[in-house]
Each structure stands twice: as structure tokens, then as C-alpha cells.
Amino acid sequence: MILNFTVNGKKVAIEAEEDTNLLEVLRDKLSLTGTKCGCSVGKCGVCMVLFNGASVQACLIKGKKMEGAEVLTIEGLGTEKEPHPLQVAFLEYGAVQCGFCTPAMLLTAKALLDRNPHPTEEEIRQALKRVLCRCTGYVPIIKAIQAVAEG
């Protein structure tokens, strides 16, 4: 089947099998490798992308669900010359260590701030619990998100 959807503001038409998931399409067909593959079963959250504005695990979106969708990956979040405020804050607060979960954390934080510009610490923690991080302990990530929320 041919899937027509938008990735990082660009329309794409991808030939794929019905059981192909969005993670495979992004990494294997579009060479957008910023979206990481951790478990492929929706447990770790490191493949989080924005799908029609909501943070979702790309490994769980299959086939026809992609049709007509708007997808944002880490490659579309900011640029080298104009990084997204979350990217700047993550660097300033040391919210990146090994970096494996960082794309998912950034996109999850963006989805949160898009729907709730001034979340409480508990709301940030709740949003982030879907992405596993073994390095940071979440504290610098939460501080970075709070800094962006505070302007």
C-alpha cells in the first residue's frame, strides 16, 4: 500500500506493508534516525514522536493509521541555527546524558507544553513517565521543562 502523510512539514508517499509501523518507516524508509528503537513493543517510549500533535510511540502506529497524519520527529523540532527553546534548555540544564531517550523526552515535553503551557512539576512527571531514562534521574529534564514553561 501507499501511505500519504506529512513528516516535519513535508508531504511523503511511502510504499509499505500493512503491518509496517511508523518507527520502521521513519528510520528505514525516510532515514530519520533521531527516533530511536528501544523495545519495539511500546514499553520504553524512546520512539516517541508527535502524531497529529500528541506524543505517541512510533512502534505502535501501523499501516493505515499513518494515512493523512501529521508527524513531527526530532529532526523537525528545531534547527542548528534556531534550536527549539526546549533543546536550548535541555543543554543548559544538563538534561542530556547518553542521549538515547533525549529525542523522545523533547517531543513529549513539547506535546505537554503545547496543551498546557504552565504545567506543574507533577504534570511534567506524569507526561515523562512514558519515556524511560536510565541516566539522568529526570531532575534536570524536569528543571529544563519548567524553565521553558516559565519563559
LOBA-964536 format. One record per residue (C-alpha): x, y, z. Coordinates in steps of 0.001 Angstrom, whole numbers, padded with zeros to 6 digits, always signed. Layout:
N
XYZ;...
//
This chain:
151
+000000+000000+000000;+000975+003636-000446;+000774+005791+002666;+000421+009550+002269;+001206+011675+005294;+003299+014642+006400;+006620+014392+008240;+008254+017509+009627;+006119+019681+007355;+006851+017742+004159;+004343+015520+002394;+005550+011969+001791;+004184+008959-000052;+005662+005716+001232;+005145+002197-000008;+004720-000108+002968;+003134-003329+004134;+000015-003152+006307;+001919-004285+009398;+004803-001814+008924;+005000+000577+011837;+005803+004279+011834;+009170+003700+013521;+010271+001469+010621;+009026+003995+008078;+010857+006877+009741;+014156+005063+010251;+014308+002677+007279;+012426+004483+004516;+012987+008147+005390;+016409+007861+007119;+015157+009874+010109;+017216+008056+012690;+016687+010536+015533;+013680+008444+016519;+015232+005592+018460;+014251+001935+018635;+014355+000651+022197;+011923-002221+022545;+009545-002232+019527;+006599-003157+021773;+005584+000161+023323;+007195-000309+026732;+010181+002061+026769;+008892+005159+024961;+012161+006083+023280;+010456+006067+019876;+008083+008885+020878;+007092+011300+018104;+004309+013824+017746;+001459+012286+015781;-001303+014761+014993;+000024+016826+017899;+000053+014064+020529;+003120+012225+021773;+002853+008591+020675;+005159+005629+020433;+006011+005254+016758;+006432+001492+017123;+002693+001184+017894;+001374+003138+014873;+000844+000756+011982;-000226+000869+008355;-003352+002823+007538;-003242+004813+010790;-000451+006831+009164;-002655+007905+006251;-003147+011690+006310;-001324+012107+009625;+000977+014959+010662;+004196+013616+012208;+006905+015613+013928;+010234+013961+014703;+013240+015388+016482;+014704+016351+013092;+011793+018771+012631;+011783+020300+016116;+014449+022962+015600;+017461+023753+013506;+021127+024192+014301;+020769+027935+013803;+017371+028179+015504;+017016+025416+018075;+013685+024980+019833;+013642+026523+023347;+013376+023021+024827;+016563+021976+023042;+018382+025006+024431;+017073+024366+027954;+017993+020670+027850;+021587+021674+027106;+021648+024452+029699;+020287+022207+032455;+022361+019134+031587;+019240+017164+030707;+021134+015062+028190;+023497+012327+029154;+023756+009330+026868;+021183+010999+024584;+019274+007845+023668;+015967+008989+025174;+016519+012708+024547;+014535+012961+021278;+011550+011268+022922;+011846+013442+026037;+011976+016627+023953;+008946+015693+021865;+006990+014551+024912;+007798+017862+026603;+006733+019791+023501;+003382+017987+023405;+002871+018751+027083;+003708+022446+026729;+001567+022752+023597;-001515+021603+025514;-000526+023025+028934;+001922+025956+028735;+002379+026111+032529;+002395+022546+033875;+003065+021716+037489;+006031+019540+038392;+003629+016629+038908;+002101+017152+035443;+005589+017136+033924;+006445+013925+035789;+003213+012305+034603;+003932+013242+030974;+007510+011937+031165;+006712+008622+032812;+006046+007116+029386;+009731+007577+028396;+012313+005553+030267;+015621+007213+031096;+018378+005366+032882;+020920+008193+033045;+019532+011488+034328;+017116+010597+037087;+014693+013042+035390;+015582+016001+037662;+017493+018057+035047;+014841+017199+032437;+012061+018469+034693;+014033+021630+035503;+014622+022288+031798;+010907+021915+031007;+009980+024161+033937;+012420+026805+032683;+010804+026831+029245;+007320+026959+030809;+008385+029962+032888;+009680+031728+029781;
//
